[in-house]
């Protein structure tokens, strides 16, 4: 049972890191989404996948 807990924690942490990378690629706070993913796990990742990309100053047309 102890091994399962370790593997679960490792998977949860890996998902949080991947969520942070995804957030950064969408122009969002990597650290904030990392923390949110540690709390919510796959639900945070799903929310981020559904979120649109945040426009940058270079995306604006004048």
Steps between C-alpha positions, in 0.01 A plus 500: 500500500788734572630463143161595355498824700847591372401430138180701540694798638752477219225496238319793664823705506578414139152608394548827689826565312338424165211728587746779582669456161164508325403814691822671399442411135154660525641822649376427851673477836698176509553521877136577572377212287763272654362574847141467381584167341654374824166572668258395226706254297352396167209742541740798480659353188159458340403858585823627346448292186158657458629853564588715204847633441561834667585763237844658518589855411625371166161343420320831504426658167498878460 
